[in-house]
Amino acid sequence: MKYITSVIPGRNLTAGLLMFALLISMPGQRASGQSLKPDDELKRLHNLVNQLLNAGLPDSLHAVIQKGRNLAREEGNIKELAYFTYTLGSSYRYKNEALGRQYLDSALHYSRMIGYDIGEMLVYGSLGNINRNIGQLDSAIFYLEKSHAILLAQPDSPQKTMALTNSYQSLGLIAQDKGDYQTAMGYFVGAYKLSIEHNLVQLGNFYEFSIAKTNYAMREFEKAETGFKKVYSYADSVKNGQLKTWALLGLAEIATEKKNFDAGLLFYHEALIISRAQGNTSLREVLFEMGRLFIYREETDSARHYLALAEELTAEEHVKSRLKLDQAYAQVALLEGDYDEAIKNINEVIGRARKEKVSSFLAQSLKLASDIYVESGDYKTGYDYFLDYDKLQDSLFSKENLSSINALQLEYQTELKNQRIKDLERLATSQLSELSRKNQLIMVGLLAAILLILLIYFIYRQRVTKASNNEILAKQRLSNAQLNPHFLYNSLSAIQQLILDNQDTVKTSRYVAKFSKLTRQMLSFTEKESISLESEIEFLRNYLDLQKLRFGDKFEYHISIPQDMEAEFISIPPMITQPFVENALEHGFVKGTHTDNKLEIAITESADQLSILIEDNGIGIDSSLEIQKKKEKSMAIRITKDRLKFLSKRTGKPASIDIADLSTLNPEASGTRIQLNLPIQ
C-alpha cells in the first residue's frame, strides 16, 4: 500500500496519495467495544481509494469514499469513519476549500474522540497544504510542523519512511514559496534520497520534478530541463498523465524563457490535450501558462483569452493563483498601453505579496512595476521600484550562496578536511577584510557609476524598443487598411449590379447578408497583427461563396489542407491571400475566355515554413496586366511584399512571394501561380 500526500510546486495536485498502509499498520488508541478490523468490503474500498488517488482523479473518488463512510458509520467504526472523512476533505481542497475544511474538521473530531493520533497527523498535513494553496504560509507551517511532530513519534517502519518523504516535500514547498530556494532544495533532495533508498520509484520522480522546478526558479535552466525530460520519459513509460503534464509545463516554461515560442506552444498543446482528456487538476495552470506565452509574444487578444479561461477555474480564496493572474493582466495592460490599469493591478499584487511574505513572487512584481512606471513616463517611481527589486534579489541570492557553501561543506566533511576548510576560511576572511578597508571608497564610487549607467541604458532601451515596435505595428495596420477600400468598392459595385440585373430578391438578400458577415470579419482583422490560419481559411470560404452568388456557376474553387495540420495554432498576417484570389476572379477569368474557370488553393507545412499556393487557369498575369494597361506590378503585389518585409523583420525569419504566368512554364497552359512562403509563428 502507498502513502503519499505530496503537492508539486506550482501545481494543483490532487489531495495526494494517502497514508493507507500507515493507517492500518501503526498502533493507536481505540474506543472500547468498537471493531478493530475493517471487513472485506472496507478493505476493498481502501484499495480502490488508493488506486484512484494514484491516478490523480479526485472526481472519481467521491462515490467510493461516501460508500466507505456510510459502511463505517453503520459498523460504528470511528477510526474508519475518520479515515474516509479525511480523504473526502482532502479531495475537495482545490475545488471547494471551505467544504474541504468542514470535512477535515469532522475527521479531526472523530480522531480525537478515540485518541487516534495518525488521523490527527493526516488532517494537520492536509490543512497545512490548504493554507499554502491560499497563500497563508505561516498557518501552513504551523499545521505541517504539528503533523511532522506526530510522525516523528511513530515507531520506525517502511510506512513512516514514506510519510517522512511527504513531510519533507511539504516543508520544501513552503520554503520555495518564501523564496528560500536552497532550503527547499535540501528538503526535496532529502525526500528524493529516501524514496530511492526504499525503491519508491514513482515517489522519487515526483520529488525529482520538485528539484527540477526549484532549479528553474533559481534560473538554472540547463539542470531544470534535464530533470523535466527525465520525469517526462518516466511518466510516459508508466502512462501517468498527471506527472507527464507537469513535466510538459516545465519544458514549456523553459522554452518560453529562451524565447523559443513555437516549441513552448507545442509543449503546452500536448499538456492541454492530456489535462482535458483526464480532467486532472493541472488544466487551470496549463491555460494560465499559455496566456503567459502569448504575453511574451505580445499577442494580447490571445493572452486575455487563455487568462480568462484560467480565471474561470480559479477559486477566489486561492490567493497565490489570483496574484499570478493579476500580475499577468498587468503585463497585458502594459503591452496595450493602458498604464492606469497596469499600475492598479501591479500595486494590488505587490501589496498582497508583501502581506503574505511571498518573496520570490514579490521580486517579479517589483521588476514589472518598475517597467510599467518607466513606460508611463514616471521614471522616478520606476527607479525606486527597481532599487527595491534589486535589494530583494540580492537578499535571496545571498541566502542561496550561503546555503550552497554549507551543503558543500557537509558533503565533503571529514575531520581533516573540516580543519583545512576552517583554516582557509580564516585566511580568506582576513584577506577580504584588509582589501575591503583599502578599497571601500573606490567601490562606492564605482557602484554609483554602474547604477547610473544601468539606469540610463534601461530607459534608452525601453524607448528604442517601444519606438521600433510602434513603427512596425503602424506600417502593418496601414498595409491591412489599404486592402479594405478596394475590397469594399468591388463588393458594393457587385451588389449594385446584382440588384440591377437580377430580379431574384432572395438571392440578392442572401448576397447582402453574406457581404455583411464578411465585412465584419474584415474590420475585425484590420486591427490585428496576426490571425490564425483557420480564421484566414474561413474568411476565404465566405468570400468565395459570396462571389459564387455573384457569378453563378462560372467558376469553381477548391481549398486543400493536410488533415494533421493544426490550423488554429498557426498565425499568419490577416487577409494575406484575399487580394490574389480577388485578382483571379476580377482579372484572370475574363468574360468569354474560358468556360471552365478553376481556382486551386493548396496549403502545406514544413519544419518552420508555411506555403500557400494560389493557382488559376485564367488568362495569366502577363495578359491581365496588359489588358489593364499596367506594365508596373499591381497594387496587391506591392502591398503584399511590404507586408512580408515587415513580417520578416518582426519574426526574424524569411518571408517571400513567387509569381509565375503558367504560359511561361508551359506554352499550352494558361493562368497564374502565386506562392506565399510564410514563417510559422
Helices and strands as residue ranges (DSSP letters): H 20-25, H 40-54, G 58-60, H 61-75, H 78-91, H 97-113, H 117-133, H 137-152, H 158-177, H 181-197, H 201-217, H 221-238, H 241-257, H 261-278, H 283-296, H 300-312, H 319-335, H 339-356, H 359-376, H 379-411, H 415-501, H 505-526, E 531-532, H 533-551, E 555-560, G 567-569, E 571-572, H 578-583, I 584-588, E 597-605, E 609-616, H 621-627, H 635-651, E 656-661, H 662-665, E 672-679
